[in-house]
């Protein structure tokens, strides 16, 4: 009775603009009778915990809603230009097909899902985008499932072309029984990494102490801030490497190590942030949230970042 056609399910955030959501809705005039047909695009945050409803919180909050009436057509809401996809669909589907186009705001979050645990039931916590078509006499009318059709889509982050300097950090540790310090410097080869890219970590050690460095630990942590309804912060280790390296007293050391965080190695970790997951489709570890100047963090719902950490294990309790 009501069908929605989209050319794709992934829409890219290019930082300065977002792919328009374009499609066609096919209707059956006899089924409609005197009702109208609307299509909405909704960005929503789902808390994923039914028990929150007990304390008066709904477990879904709409962050952004766009609505267009496609039947009967409203002149100012009809797309001014048709995309090649819409032209082909209209030609194929006939006179009862109507186009719609949504221009997506640039200040919205990308699709994020928090990985549920093995025993979790219900829909996962996260940010999702939904295209919904429905028929009703007006927008205030309660929408029944039998009168509506829904499609979950994804808004995914495209890495900006202009990147900053490669991250670098250093620290010095003084030991009680040693006059001189241990100096550690760690640096990455670039600022931005794509899914599946190895992260090259260069470790420089200047050991002027009388202790021996026995081991180097490199970890990659995912830090997730749920900022909408609470100030929860989760840190999950997504990659952990331990390398046995001996750095003698009063010596220097320099070496580059390669580590690669992947979702495949972290399937069992509850609460890990993933790029929004579509049914029966695989996904990746969530992309870093890009904060633009003047952005309202609360509207983003979930903030994701990553941290590379280097630890040294030193002899005699250091």
N, C-alpha and C positions, 0 to 999 in steps of 0.2 A: 504493500500500500504506500510505503514511503521508503525511498532508497537514497543514500548519499554516496557519491563517487568522488574520490580524491586520487590524484596522480601519484602521491607518495605519502609516507607516514612520518618522515624525518624532515624537519624544517630548520634551517641553519641560522644561528645568530652570528652575523658578521661583525659584531661590536657596534658599528655605526648604523646598521640596519638589519632587519630580520626578513627572511623569505616570507612573502605573502602566502596565506593559506587560501588556495583557490580550489573550487570544486563545483559540482553540479548536483542538484537535488531533483529526483524523479518522483512525481506525485500521481495519484489516481484521483481525478476530480470527482468521480462518483462516490468515492469513500469519504472525501472531505465534507460533502454537503455544504453547509454555510461557514465552515471553519477556515481559519487562516493557517498558513504554514510559515514557521520561523526556523531559522538556523542560528545557533549560538556557538561562540568560541569561548571556553572557560579555562582559566588557569586557576587551579585550586591546590591548597595545602591539606593533606590528609594526615591527621595525627596517628591513625592506625591503632588506637587503643579505645575499645568500646567502653572500658570502665570510666573514661573521662566524662562520659555522658551523665554519670551518676552525680558528679559534682557541678553539673550545669554547663559544661563545655560541649559544644557540638564537635564532632571529630572530623569535620570538613569545613574549611573556610575558603570562600571564593576570593582570590586575590585580584582577578581581572575578568570582566565579562563583556563581550561584544555580542549584540543581537541584531539580526537583519530579518525583515519580513520579505519572503520571496514570492508568496502568493496570497492574495492578489499582489502583483508587483507594485512597489512604491517607487516612483521615478527617481527620487533622490537616493534610494538604497540599491538601485540596480548598478552593477559594476560598469564604470564608464568605458573600459576597454576589456575585451575578452582575451584570455591567454590561449595559446595554441591548444592546450589540453581541453579547455572549456569549449572551444569551437568544434573540436572533434567529437566530444561527448554530446553536445547539443545536436549535431548532425546525425549521430548514431541513435540517440535516445528519442528524438522526436519532439513534438510540440508541448508535451507535458513535462519537459525538463527545464529547470531554471538555474542560472548560474549564481554563485555567491563568491565574494572575495573579502577576506579579512586582512587588514594591515595591522601587524602585531607591533605593540610598543617595544621600545628598546630597553626599558628599565625593568623588564620581567625576568624572573629566574629561568634557568634551563631546567629541563626535566631531570629530577633526581629521585631515586628510590633507595630507602634504607633496607638493606638485605635482611629479610626475616630469618629467625632461627628455625631449627628443624621442627619445633613444637608449636610455632606461631600459627594462628589461624586468622582468617579475615584478610582484608586488603592491607598491603604494606604501607608504612609511613612514607611520605614523600610529597613531591610537587609533580602534578601531572596536568596535561592539556587535553581537552576533550572537545570534539566537534559533535554537536547534537542537533538533529532535526526533529521537529515535533509539530503536531497540528492542535490548535486550540482556538477558542473564540476570541481570547485576548491573552496578554502576557501574564495576567494575574491568576489565570485559571490553573488549578493543580494539574500537573502533567502526569498522565498514566503511562506506564512502560509500554503498553500495547499501542500507544499513539506516538511513540518516539523511537528514534534510532540513534545509537551513539558509536563514535569511533575515537579511540585514544590515539593521539599523535605525540610526537616528541619534538621538543625544541632542543637542539644540540649546539654546543659551543664550537665556533671555529677559531682557531688560535690566531691572534693578531700577527700581521707580518712584521711590524716594528717591535723588536724585543729590546729589553734592557741589558745591562751588563750581566755576565755570568756571576752567580752568587759565590761569595767567599767569606769565610769566617775563621777567626783564630782565637786561641786561648792559651794562657800560661798557668801552670800549676807548680806551686812551691811545696816541697816536702820537708817535714820536720827535721829529718836527719841528713839533709843535703843542703849545701850552701847555694847551689845554683838551680835554676828552674828547668822544667820540662815544657817545651813550646810545641804546640800542635796547630797546624794550619790545614784547613780543608777547603777545596774549591770544586765547583762543577764546570763542565765544559761549555754549558749554555744555560739560558734562563728557562726555555720552554721545551718540554718533551711531549711527543705524541704517544698515543697508546701503543704499548709494546716496545717503545724505544729503550735501549739500555742507557742507564744513567752512569756517566763516567765520573768517578769521585777521585780527585787527586789528593793524596795525604802526604803532607810534609811534616817531618818530626825533627826537632833539634833537641836532642837529649843531652843536656849538660849535667845531669844528676848522676848519682852513683847507683841508680837503679836500672833494671833491664825491662824494656817493654816486651811483654810476652805475647800479646794478642791485640788485634784491631777488630772492633765491632762496628759494622755499618748497618744502620737501620733506616728504613723509609717509613714515616708515619703519616697516616691520613688523619687530619683534624677536621671534625664536623661540628659546626655550631648550629643548633636549632634555635633560631632567634625569634620565632613568631609567637609562641605561647609560653616559652620558658627560656632560660638562659643555659640550657643543657649544652655541654661540650664533651664530645667523645673523641678519644685518641685511639686509633687502631693501627698496629704495626702491619704493614702490607708487604714488607720485605726485610729480611734479617740475615745478614752474612757475618760469620765469625772467621777471621783469618789468623792462623798461627804465624806470627812474624816476630823474630827476635831483633830488637834494636838495642844494641849494647850501650852501656854507660859511656858518656862522653863521645857520642857519635851522632851522625845525621842520617836521615832516611827519607826517600821520596819514591812513591809508587802510585800508579793509577789503577783503580779497581772498577769493575763494571757490575752494576746491580740492575735487575729488571723486575719491578713490581708488576704482577699480573693478577687478574681476577681468578684465574684457574687455580692459583695457589692459595686462595683465600675464600673458597666457597662456603666454609662452615662458620665464618665470622658474622655473628648477629650484629646488626646496626651499621655494617659497612656501607658507605654511600656509593651508589652505582649510578651511571647514566640511566635515565628513565628506561624501564624495561617494558617492552611490548610483549603481549602473550606469545609464548612459545619461541621467542627470539632471544638470542644471546646478547650480552651487553658488555660494558667495560667498567673499570673503576671510574667513579665520577670525575669529571673534569674540574679543574680549579675554578672557583667562582671569580669572575672578573668584576671588580667594583669600579664603576665609573664615578667621576666627581658628582656630588649632589645626590647620589642614590640613597634611597631609604632602605637600610639593611633589613628592616622588619618585613618589607614587601617581598624580599628574596626568600624568606622562609627558612632555607637551609644554606649555610655558607660552607664551602669545602676548600681546604688548602692542604698542602703537603710540606713535610719537613724532612730533610736528610740529616741524620745525626751520626757523628763519629765518636766512639769511645775507645780509650786505650786501657788495657789491663796491664798493670805494672807489678813487678815482683815485690815481695815482702809487703803485701797489703796495700799497695798504692792503687 
